[in-house]
Amino acid sequence: MIHATTGGFLLVLAIVLPVAGVLLSFLLGGRNAERIALALMPFSLGVASAIAFAVFRAQRPIVYVLGGWSPPLGIALRADGFSAVMLVTAALVIAAAGLFARANFRTPEDVPEARAPLAFWTLLQALLAALNIVFVGGDLFNLYVALELLTFAAVPLVCLDGRPETLVAALRYLLFALFGSVLYLLGVALLYGAYGTLDIVLLSGRIQSEPAVWVAAGLMTAGLLAKTALFPLHLWLPPAHANAPAAASAVLSALVVKASFFLIVRLWFDVLPAIPNETAMAILASLGSAAILFGSVLALRQARLKLLVAYSTVAQIGYLFLMFPLAAGSAHPWAAVAWSGGLMQTLSHAFAKAAMFLAAGLVAECLGHDRIKELGGLGRAMPMTVFAFGLGGLSLMGLPPSGGFAAKWLLLKASVEAGQWIWAVVILAGGLLAGGYIYRALAPALANGSPLLKARPRRGREAIALALAVVGALLGFAPPAFFELLQIGRLPLGGLP
């Protein structure tokens, strides 16, 4: 039986706050949606930080049983170290995106209510609610519901301006997401039919290596990979992320694709820890390797800055999957190193990519375009913006002292210790290719020239992009206690925490 723990009520509060914000925004409408969203963001960050502190202090996951009914009859919310850091990351990135977006989605003074601002602020709160449900959910079906909420909050953000190209990108995104949802739900149904429960902790103790499990795992993984945009299921991501408003692009790239990746980690490391899975792990890492190489090459070929950043997301997502063959089996000495490296890559990419999309959005707004060849002299005209973009690029390249360096170094170290040299080669090659496309963007910006700015960037918006990039860099100085937090709640092979 699963029991609630001290601090478990915080998990409910993390979900209730943004949900209340959505309901109030619909009820009050007008300018109130922005005010409600901005007012609740500090409280959401405070709750997420309190959850992380509670998990670290307890040195074990915190749990809340809804209604007092333990699974399988009831539903349990659960937050371990991975959940805790993702909750804090989501709260920080969404708060930064919200502050950045005020200039673009402010209700005009001459109207009581405008469609785009009301939709943006309501959807942003809905995104945070769905993300928090994903990060603390302990039941596979309820996680499906959370993924659907996330999809229907994320897709409209892509096409808020109503342009034909954004509508096409949003429709493609929706079709891929729905395809992934159908596959995931079919796998969930198979598991429920075989074991009579969908609670993650209960399933991990009952599941066995049998055909129904492997079919369910394959369906669920394929569906989640489509939502994560892992190569070759990445076709929806570049047009969706590149054509969305800058604040929306930052949230989509930093957080939304990480939600489905988070569930893949839950599936293979928490639900299926006791069954032989070396082949499946190797396949995931191979797809990740292909994504690193393929996405990097495509990023090198882009003519637009936002498209370059979007294709780099395809590449950087690939690094997340290199942890799977290395972190499988807690008995191996390198498993904890690989786990920390994979999670650090998740966090560093979130902050770095959010900063880069915001910086690229500022460039497009101030210049009226984001064509890379025509960025000459931008470093003099917009030095803080270019610096934020370059600092975020350090994480993508894996250069010290960034969080991306810490992540890639840990993955590289685990690859060498495990004797799986192929992943080490991919990591090094990916770093070189990342250096190529970051240099391709920065070289013209730092060259001589006098770009014609249509508008000067606001210092506050530049500071937000720079702050996110600085956080991504500071992750490289994370203390040992931070890595201890990441390990809390890992299921040992064949057992429960």
C-alpha angles and dihedrals in degrees: 000000000000116000131196118253135210111287094020092126088070089070090060091047091053088060100036096054098061092036089055088049091054093049093047091048091054092045099046099028124170117071091342094083091068093044093049093048094049093044094052097045096080090049091050090050090049093051092048091050091048090052091051090049092048092051092048093046093048093042087216137072118284117229137196121192111209114232092355091279111129120215136300087038094035139028127258127202114211134185123190129170094285092049092048096054092044091052091053092045092051092049093049097046095045091048090051092047090049094052090046092049096055091091092053101038105039115131109248115250095237096058131057094219138010127198101228098048093045091048095045098050094043093047092047090057091045089053091054092048093050093046092051091050089052093049096049102028116118101184123076095218094049088049087056089054090049091051091052091050088050092051095049090048095046102044097061090051088065094059105033092125092055096227114154094241092052091049090052091048091049092049092051090049090050094050093050091046094050091047089053092047093054092052092047093049092050090054091048090052091052092051092048091050091051101043108016095231138073099193107125097222094046092046092051090060096046106036120109136187103268137131095262091055094049093048091048092047091049094050094046093046093049091050093049092046089056089054091045091051094229113171125302091021092056100099095108097050107069097051092041096049096038096051099041121095111278095252091049092048090053093053094043095051098037100043119003097063088044091061093066090042088053089056092049087056090048091050099050101032101034108024099034105029096124102052125083106264108158093121094049091048091050091050092052091049091047091053088047090052091050089050092052093052099036096043092047093051091049091048089055090057099051122114096197125068096223091049089051090053091045094053090046086060088059088053097044093049086062092066090061091065096052088078094066101079091035100048096042111112115028091217091077114090092224095052095086090047092052092046091053091046094052093048092045089053089052092054100039092048091051094056097036095048093045089053093048095049091049090049092048089049091054090050091052092048096047097042098033090235141042101218106149096215090057098053095095113148094007090129090067095042097045106017097160092050093049091046091052090050092048093046090052088049090059089068092049091052092044095235121158137288093024129104088245089060091052091048096048092042091054092048090047091049092049091048092053094045091049092048091237096132096167091075090049090055091050092050092052094045091048091052091053092048091048089053088054098055094040089051089048090058098041099042097072091039091057095042125095117281146107111242117200107238117205089197137005115247116247112248092224093058092046089050091054092054091046092048091055091049090049091052089052089051094046091057085076087069095051111148124235090259089065092057089047088057091052091056096052112113099014109151111234113229106282097001147075129250 
